[in-house]
Amino acid sequence: MDPEVLSDAYSRKGDALALARKFEEAIALYDRAIEVDPECCEAWTNKAIALNALGRTRESLECVERALDISPSPIAEDLRESMIGESGE
């Protein structure tokens, strides 16, 4: 199967879990998406959102930075700005 298609499928399943506030399970699926396609900006961004929801700010920021290294993303940029603003940096 095409890695991008498989990665997208894992990301969508992760999104459904994140909507149900099952963040740990969502993160596991985002990790699978990233394993299949390390350049999947969406998986990195959504993993960052789930990590942030769990209060794991440092890990979240690392994922946001990785997403932005891959591709510009208004969602990732907004998340990064809000996290930096919250930390007072």
PyMOL commands that set and color helices and strands:
alter all, ss='L'
color gray80, all
select helices_A, chain A and resi 3-19+23-36+41-53+57-70+74-87
alter helices_A, ss='H'
color red, helices_A
deselect
rebuild
show_as cartoon
